[in-house]
Amino acid sequence: MYSKPICALALTFVYFSTCFGQAPPVTILKGVVLNSSTGEAIPYATISLVTNGINTMSNEEGQFIFKIPQDDKHDSIYFTHIGYKTAVLAISLSDTGFITIKLEQSFNQLPEVVVKPIDALDLVKQAIAKIPANNPATPYVTKGFYRLTGTADNKIIDISEAVFEIYSEDYARESKQFKLIKSRVDEDKAATTISDNNSLSFWQSPNAILHEDIVSEVSDANLLSDRRIKLYDFTLNGIVDYKGRKAYKIGFDQKDDVKQSDRKGALFLDSGNLAFLEFDFSLSPKGLKYWKLKPEEKEKLDQLAIDENILGNKVIVTYSEYGGKYYLNHVQRTTSWHIAGGKNLLHFDPLIVKVDYLVTRIDTAGAKAFRKKEVLGNKKSIEGQATHTIDDNFWESYNLIEADFNVDSAALVMRNKNQSLKNK
């Protein structure tokens, strides 16, 4: 049995408050996660309860707000990040203030006795074969938070946020149902309008969210399907400490003779059971020149006199263990575009669209399929159901990744611009 290394915490200040209302009461823990040696912020550290499948994540500045149900106020909290030793905190309601978590780096690769050379591609194929054993085989419901941000010329031109639930019979993609709980959206209409009846669309369908879970559709996924896996060279880059677990780090890149736009990156496999822990990839420089739009998309843009080209695409997909099985934890997708032309002479170089999708709770007890009227169909967009709300309490007791900007202020700026445009 491999035990997680725990970094002892010397805690002085913790801020807890209790919120009441229609939503269940929660205890709120605020703080920041820092590198213990350099004092630098650690972005996207996972903050989770030990026993209940509830978690959140720090933002790019290491800041977090963790909303803990009252029933779990005596639990312990784990702070984890790849390359750092795990830290644990016992919740105490007697302290007040703001907590600073300092994680200690885990510098060295872990030693491993190698009897014979390990073939990286063979490891990946074994991991794919073990997906049914490593991932859930019984019904469960996950709660998720989603934020999309569009930025151009260092200004935010689109914000979309949502909380939703996904029901799954097992890990596979086919059984999943998407239920929207609440969402809000705002956009800068002056910046996103291409012509009188056309505008840039950042909206997402339920299928776009479900598609982010690579493991759930590995046989059809663009990355590891039987056809696509043959397009890559795989390299074993060693065994690393991955959030307290020994993990194989495997690099991959499209082969030199592949004449299409594909990926380059790394994936992490638990060295004991070969469960997928993380995918981290972007468009390969080898194939970027081959990237092109789908014919129907290109035809539409040609009609609007719009020139569009992708500049880069970075994707991180992580999984976490709960109850002996592995579940989707976090997805981050950042895409940079060059867009120019149209009636309003748009010129975005780059337009950056960033999506964060965080699973904030896993419920395996008595999970039931949603009623038909609760399921948001794929022909409807998440944003199409959204409200235009500016309210500090909009998310009530829901966990989310704290934005690295003031969402309400950005929304207000866009609304004021839209109103000025309307009044002209």
PyMOL commands that set and color helices and strands:
alter all, ss='L'
color gray80, all
select helices_A, chain A and resi 70-72+120-129+131-134+173-175+189-192+206-210+215-217+228-231+288-290+295-303+372-374+383-385+407-423
alter helices_A, ss='H'
color red, helices_A
select strands_A, chain A and resi 6-7+18-19+26-35+46-49+55-57+63-69+76-80+86-90+99-103+140-152+155-168+177-187+193-195+198-199+232-242+245-254+263-270+276-283+306-322+325-341+346-363
alter strands_A, ss='S'
color yellow, strands_A
deselect
rebuild
show_as cartoon
